[in-house]
Amino acid sequence: MAAARGEAGSSSWLHFRFRRVMPEARAGGPSRFPRLAMVPPPLLLLLPLALAGTPEVTVPRPRGVALSQLPFYDPSGPFRCLDGSGSVAFAWVNDDYCDCQDGSDEPGTPACPNGRFHCTNAGHRPRSIPAAHVNDGVCDCCDGTDEWGSGAGCENTCRERGRQEREERLRSAALAREGFALRQRLVQEAAEAKREKESRLGALQAARRELQQRLAPLRAAKEAAEAPEREARQRHRQRLRGAADAAKEVRQRHRQRLRGATDAG
């Protein structure tokens, strides 16, 4: 088993490459790209593609290990399980035998059912998949690294997927800019319409106040002009009422005389 572990462990290392930042840029010295400070932040995401050709270095690490976890996989000493459940010889990492309870000693094999395999997916987004999917004949990583021993013949489609995703992001960004410009235009039009309506409302309110001020003397003049007519109508009604009362009294006296004459006969 030890021999098998040692052989599997020695063959489980991969070499991954990433672009190295120039020393003068890290030290704050003159930069090879003085115009980068003028690039909008969203476009900085595309700079790794634009900087192709810069010096590169190779970082060896066990298969299936993310760069963020690389310090925990130090070949100079025993490997300590990430959950602290124990430690094993580093040669037993990726030997297709599950030693740690959390499966952290087998990031590149399907030995541990709860292990995780890290897809580097250079040119696209990294991804973490269950270690049980390693060498299952299905290409889960776009770079095909999860099928390193199954013979599935996975093609590396990361660059094409990354290109498509970047194009989609650019289209989304352009659509967002167009939507933002439309929103700004609508906001400006709404503000102008509001100002216009407020101006019209102010003019109408001023005209209403002016008409109210002119209405008071007109009402007073109307009252003064109608006063004699009302008094005349009142006097006429009183005369008519007096005449009606007098005629009624005459009729009553006449009925009384007729009744007296009838009684005497």
Number of C-alpha atoms within 10 A of each C-alpha: 9 10 9 12 18 17 14 18 20 15 12 20 17 15 11 14 12 13 14 11 11 13 11 11 13 10 9 8 10 11 14 10 9 9 8 13 9 7 10 9 10 11 10 12 11 11 12 12 10 10 11 10 8 12 11 12 11 12 12 13 20 23 26 26 24 19 14 7 10 13 10 14 20 13 14 8 11 15 21 19 19 17 11 10 11 12 14 15 15 21 22 24 31 29 25 20 18 22 21 22 17 18 23 26 32 31 29 31 31 24 20 23 16 16 24 25 26 21 23 24 20 17 18 19 15 15 14 15 17 17 25 19 19 27 21 16 16 15 21 20 25 25 21 22 24 31 22 17 13 14 10 15 13 19 12 17 17 20 16 13 16 17 15 13 14 15 12 12 13 14 12 12 13 12 12 12 12 12 12 12 12 12 12 12 12 12 12 12 12 12 12 12 12 12 12 12 12 12 12 12 12 12 12 12 12 12 12 12 12 11 11 12 11 11 12 11 11 12 11 11 12 11 12 11 11 11 12 11 11 12 11 11 12 12 12 12 12 12 12 12 12 12 12 12 12 12 12 12 12 12 12 12 12 12 12 12 12 11 11 11 10 9 8 6 5
